[in-house]
Amino acid sequence: MVQFEPLSLPMNFGTNLFDVALLFVVDVVASGPPVLSAVGSFAAFAAVLGILVTALFLVGLAERRDRTLLRMGWDSVAVLVAYLGGLAILFTLR
């Protein structure tokens, strides 16, 4: 049976849902073409990185194992590697 941590699920996914809703509001209020069509490669990659990190957190919440690396779970290591790799790529895209 899958068990979720009760406090981490709303905290992780509540802000992402709020950000998506905020984009909708900005798109409705702003005049001109849709806001998302005006983003560049930096913002698009940042969005994909956010989706990837959120997906890794979701997998980590759903699949809990006791194996660790440097006292971190494998899901945390994967998030750290994805985040640092994404920051390096974002640095080159600036």
Secondary structure, DSSP 4 states (H G I P E B T S, - for coil): -----TTHHHHHHHHHHHHHHHHHHHHHHS-SS-GGGG--HHHHHHHHHHHHHHHHHHHHHH---S-EETTEEHHHHHHHHHHHHHHHHHHHH-
